[in-house]
Amino acid sequence: MKKHVISSIIIGLLLLPMAVTAAATETFLVHLKTSLKQDDAQICVAYNIMLAAVEEGYNVKVLVDADAINTFKVGWRGKDDIEGYKIPEILRQAIAKQFDIPFAEVPGTYGAFLIKLKEKGVQFYVNAGYLMVSKIGTPDDPLKKVSQKFFKPITLKEMVKLRAEADYYMAY
């Protein structure tokens, strides 16, 4: 019995780098469609999924589309809706435990969480057409009223390609 257990562990450890390499080449697309004001649970859960996917080694891409862009729209006070939106302490504790990170390193707001995701390599795209129609952006400055300037505006054709090339897809 011991030999089988030890053999299984050794085989598992030998195969682990292959699994990590496979994940690193696979794309995990998260499609944000719902704004924070419409349903805060969806966008908040999406952030957790983004973190889980990037921690598993996936190439994580996020498409901000439709009403979700309003979450990142700068209002008259110069801030967006999610920047100061606090992450509940109990959720921060769960994230720290699940990802084995110190509690102090878990962001306190979803705005800080967004920056952390970008720093971990998550790429953010936004529907350029919707930016124009909703007057959040202009042809000369597509991200004019968008808080995060690292969002990359893309066309409808590029959105289709982004979805078609994704190995995994989740929508919120």
C-alpha positions in Angstrom: 0.0 0.0 0.0 2.8 2.4 1.0 4.5 1.8 -2.4 1.4 2.7 -4.3 0.8 5.9 -2.3 4.5 6.9 -2.7 4.4 6.0 -6.5 1.2 8.0 -6.9 2.7 11.1 -5.2 5.9 10.9 -7.3 3.9 10.5 -10.5 1.6 13.4 -9.5 4.6 15.6 -8.7 6.2 14.7 -12.1 2.9 15.6 -13.9 2.3 18.8 -12.0 4.7 21.0 -14.2 2.9 19.7 -17.3 -0.5 20.8 -15.8 0.8 24.2 -14.9 2.3 24.6 -18.3 -1.0 23.7 -19.9 -2.9 26.2 -17.8 -0.4 28.9 -18.7 -1.1 28.5 -22.4 -4.9 28.4 -21.9 -7.0 31.5 -21.9 -9.7 32.1 -19.3 -12.1 34.8 -20.4 -14.4 36.6 -17.9 -17.1 38.6 -19.5 -18.5 41.4 -17.3 -21.9 42.5 -18.5 -23.7 43.5 -15.3 -22.9 46.8 -13.5 -22.3 47.1 -9.8 -25.5 49.1 -9.3 -27.6 46.5 -11.1 -26.3 43.5 -9.1 -23.2 43.9 -6.9 -22.9 40.2 -6.3 -22.0 39.3 -9.9 -19.1 41.7 -10.4 -17.7 41.0 -7.0 -17.8 37.2 -7.6 -16.2 37.8 -11.0 -13.2 39.4 -9.3 -12.8 36.3 -7.1 -12.9 34.1 -10.2 -10.3 36.2 -12.0 -8.0 35.8 -9.0 -8.6 32.1 -8.8 -7.9 31.6 -12.6 -4.7 33.7 -12.5 -3.5 31.8 -9.4 -4.1 28.6 -11.3 -1.8 29.8 -14.1 -4.3 30.7 -16.7 -3.9 33.6 -19.1 -6.8 35.7 -17.8 -8.6 38.2 -20.0 -11.6 40.3 -19.0 -14.1 41.8 -21.4 -16.0 44.7 -19.9 -19.2 45.1 -21.9 -22.7 46.5 -21.8 -23.9 47.9 -18.5 -20.7 46.7 -16.7 -18.7 49.7 -18.1 -20.9 52.0 -16.0 -19.1 50.5 -12.9 -15.9 52.1 -14.1 -17.4 55.4 -15.3 -16.0 58.4 -13.6 -18.8 60.4 -11.9 -19.0 64.1 -11.1 -16.9 63.6 -8.0 -14.1 62.1 -10.1 -14.5 58.5 -8.9 -16.1 55.4 -10.2 -18.6 53.2 -8.4 -16.2 50.4 -7.5 -13.1 52.3 -6.5 -14.0 52.6 -2.8 -16.5 49.6 -2.7 -15.3 47.7 0.4 -14.7 44.0 0.4 -16.4 42.4 3.4 -14.0 41.3 6.1 -15.3 37.8 6.2 -14.7 37.5 2.4 -11.2 39.0 2.8 -10.5 36.3 5.4 -11.8 33.6 3.1 -9.6 34.8 0.2 -6.6 34.9 2.5 -7.2 31.4 3.7 -8.1 29.9 0.2 -5.1 31.5 -1.6 -2.8 31.1 1.4 -1.8 34.8 1.5 -1.5 37.0 4.5 -4.7 38.8 5.4 -2.9 42.2 5.1 -2.2 41.5 1.4 -5.9 41.0 0.6 -7.2 44.3 -0.8 -9.7 46.2 1.3 -11.7 47.6 -1.7 -12.6 46.3 -5.1 -10.7 49.3 -6.6 -7.5 48.0 -5.0 -8.5 44.4 -6.0 -8.7 45.6 -9.7 -5.2 47.0 -9.6 -3.9 43.8 -7.9 -5.5 41.7 -10.7 -3.8 43.9 -13.4 -0.5 43.6 -11.6 -0.9 39.8 -11.6 -1.2 40.0 -15.4 -4.9 40.1 -16.0 -5.7 41.9 -19.2 -8.8 44.1 -19.5 -10.7 44.9 -22.7 -13.7 47.0 -23.2 -16.4 47.3 -26.0 -15.3 50.4 -27.9 -18.7 50.7 -29.6 -20.5 50.8 -26.3 -18.2 53.5 -25.0 -19.2 55.7 -27.9 -23.0 55.0 -27.8 -23.1 55.6 -24.1 -21.0 58.8 -24.5 -18.5 57.5 -21.9 -15.9 57.9 -24.5 -15.3 59.8 -27.8 -13.6 58.7 -31.0 -10.5 60.8 -30.0 -10.6 59.6 -26.4 -12.4 56.3 -26.0 -11.6 56.1 -22.3 -12.5 59.7 -21.6 -14.8 59.0 -18.6 -13.4 55.5 -17.7 -11.4 55.4 -14.4 -9.0 52.7 -15.5 -6.9 53.8 -18.5 -5.3 50.4 -18.8 -8.6 49.0 -20.3 -8.1 48.4 -24.0 -11.0 49.4 -26.2 -11.7 46.7 -28.9 -14.0 46.4 -31.8 -16.9 44.0 -32.3 -14.7 41.8 -34.5 -12.0 41.8 -31.9 -14.6 40.8 -29.2 -15.7 37.9 -31.3 -12.1 36.8 -31.7 -11.4 37.2 -28.0 -14.4 34.9 -27.2 -13.6 32.4 -30.0 -10.0 32.0 -28.8 -10.8 31.5 -25.1 -10.5 28.0 -23.7 -12.7 28.8 -20.8 -15.5 31.4 -20.5 -17.5 32.8 -17.6 -20.0 35.6 -17.8 -21.3 37.9 -15.0 
